[in-house]
Amino acid sequence: MCGDDDEDDNAVNPNEKMYAGQVWEPDSNGEISIRQWDMFINKAQYMKLVRDYFVQEDKNFVKLKNAITRYNVKYAYEFGSWRLLASTLPDGRTF
């Protein structure tokens, strides 16, 4: 129902969630894992980790509509249906 207070209390504000993530750190076992809301120090770090992740998983990826402030890739398998999307935070540097 529109305007229901219970529903509004459970809504996620993307601006609050954006800074609720943690700066990415390598796993203790040396493997790369990328989780939702991970933050990266810059685009170069994110691009390298994405590339290394796909090598680790023996998978290919396709770059999509990338720019200075965003980096989007998708799993390059005809039946794959997921993608990684990242963009700069308001500080203009952190991804």
C-alpha positions as CSV (number, residue, x, y, z in Angstrom):
1,M,0.0,0.0,0.0
2,C,1.4,3.4,-0.9
3,G,2.5,5.5,2.1
4,D,2.5,2.5,4.5
5,D,4.9,3.4,7.3
6,D,6.0,-0.3,7.8
7,E,7.0,-0.5,4.2
8,D,9.0,2.8,4.3
9,D,10.9,1.6,7.4
10,N,12.2,-1.3,5.5
11,A,13.3,0.7,2.4
12,V,17.0,0.9,1.7
13,N,18.4,4.3,1.0
14,P,21.1,3.7,-1.7
15,N,23.1,6.8,-0.4
16,E,23.3,5.3,3.1
17,K,24.2,1.8,1.7
18,M,26.9,3.3,-0.5
19,Y,29.1,4.2,2.5
20,A,28.1,1.1,4.5
21,G,30.5,-1.1,2.5
22,Q,34.0,-1.8,3.4
23,V,37.3,-1.2,1.5
24,W,38.1,-4.4,-0.3
25,E,40.8,-6.6,1.2
26,P,42.2,-9.9,-0.1
27,D,40.8,-13.1,1.4
28,S,43.0,-14.9,3.9
29,N,43.3,-17.8,1.5
30,G,44.7,-15.6,-1.3
31,E,41.6,-15.9,-3.5
32,I,39.9,-12.9,-4.9
33,S,36.2,-12.4,-4.1
34,I,34.2,-9.3,-4.9
35,R,31.1,-8.6,-2.8
36,Q,28.2,-6.2,-3.2
37,W,29.1,-2.8,-1.6
38,D,32.9,-3.5,-1.6
39,M,34.8,-0.2,-2.1
40,F,38.0,0.1,-4.0
41,I,40.7,2.8,-3.7
42,N,40.4,3.8,-7.4
43,K,39.3,2.5,-10.8
44,A,42.7,1.0,-11.6
45,Q,42.5,-1.2,-8.5
46,Y,39.0,-2.3,-9.4
47,M,39.9,-3.0,-13.0
48,K,42.9,-5.2,-12.0
49,L,40.8,-7.1,-9.4
50,V,38.0,-7.8,-11.9
51,R,40.6,-9.1,-14.5
52,D,42.4,-11.2,-11.9
53,Y,39.0,-12.6,-10.6
54,F,38.0,-13.8,-14.0
55,V,41.4,-15.3,-14.6
56,Q,41.2,-17.1,-11.2
57,E,37.7,-18.4,-12.1
58,D,38.9,-19.4,-15.7
59,K,36.1,-17.3,-17.2
60,N,35.9,-14.5,-19.7
61,F,34.2,-11.1,-19.4
62,V,33.0,-8.4,-21.8
63,K,33.4,-4.7,-21.0
64,L,30.2,-2.6,-21.3
65,K,29.8,1.2,-21.7
66,N,32.8,2.2,-19.6
67,A,33.8,5.8,-18.9
68,I,36.1,7.6,-16.4
69,T,33.5,7.4,-13.7
70,R,32.2,3.9,-14.2
71,Y,33.3,0.4,-15.1
72,N,30.8,-2.3,-16.1
73,V,31.5,-5.9,-17.2
74,K,29.4,-8.9,-17.8
75,Y,30.1,-12.6,-17.8
76,A,31.0,-13.5,-21.4
77,Y,29.0,-16.8,-21.6
78,E,26.0,-17.1,-23.7
79,F,23.9,-18.3,-20.8
80,G,25.5,-16.0,-18.2
81,S,23.1,-13.4,-16.7
82,W,25.2,-11.4,-14.3
83,R,27.4,-8.4,-14.4
84,L,29.5,-6.2,-12.2
85,L,28.7,-2.5,-12.1
86,A,30.9,0.1,-10.4
87,S,31.1,3.9,-10.4
88,T,32.9,6.6,-8.4
89,L,31.6,7.7,-5.1
90,P,31.0,11.4,-4.5
91,D,34.7,11.9,-3.5
92,G,35.4,11.4,-7.2
93,R,38.1,8.7,-6.7
94,T,36.8,5.7,-4.7
95,F,35.0,3.1,-6.6
